[in-house]
């Protein structure tokens, strides 16, 4: 790669690292579509996304463990289920590639999933916790399907349901080249009723393991762009530590709002790329690239700004209390 491209990927990795540490996702939901809109083959984009997930998640998992944001019982069940699902998803990708329509199916699936989860999360953030999401988690917890397990945050739920969710997300991870974070985080919060901080930390731990397996599956067939992944990881190492620390400061509803913004931007970007390629509209290809990288810059900056404002307000309250005494 040229020096300019190396600098670009390192900077992009830094911003994704901030988002990863903050949201509890490996960043593949940005890396994979970014590589797709830059013209990389679908299997290389998927494999490189999973490899990046593994490298970044190791850094973030250690950081969130220090903050006490990990439920190991939940992580183990999800990891076992996702590992099985990822292998199944990989076989689907191979079959689609043999049929010659892998790029189309992966792009359409990305658009639909990102948009659906993004809209749902945005609605919940604006309503500060919708009744629908609360009812869903209560209904899931009411299903007494053995064996039952108790999770952190006083959540009691069926291990079989947790396994089923992990299996479905694993298939989608192997198919789309994502660590599953953008699906698991809302699934744990809204479906199981797990607190946001615990969902983020647990998400990262299981992504470390499932991401490693997914990366291995694609790397053994030569579908990982090692120079790209290495450069992205170099930048994300610092960003992941920053994002993990900031997640302790920013309000939970703000986390949901930023998360939804990233998903919706990714959905529109991939859709624009697909339409631009199909109908030879160059401006849509440019729009897709701008959306992916622009949203990363804007949301990362907004997260850091929100953290600075929160720290400033906390300090102001501290001095006010001190002067009152």
Buried (B, 14 or more C-beta within 10 A) or exposed (E): EEEEEBEBBBBBBBBBBBBBBBBBBBBBBBBBBBBBBBEBBBBBBBBBBBBBBBBBBBBBBBBBBEBEBBBEBBBBBBBBBBBBBBBEBBBBBEEBBEEEEBBBBBBBBBBEBBBBBBBBBBBBBEEEBBEEBEEBBEEBBEEEEEEBBEBBBEBEBBBBBBBEBBBBBBBBBBBBBBBBBBBBBBBBBBBBBBBBBBBBBBBBBBBBBBBBBBBBBBBEEEBBBEEBBBBBBBBBBBBBBBBBBBBEBBEBBBBBBBBBBBBBBBBBBBBBBBBBBEEEEEEBBBBBBBBBBEBBEBBBEBBBEBBEEBEEEEEEEEEEEEEEE
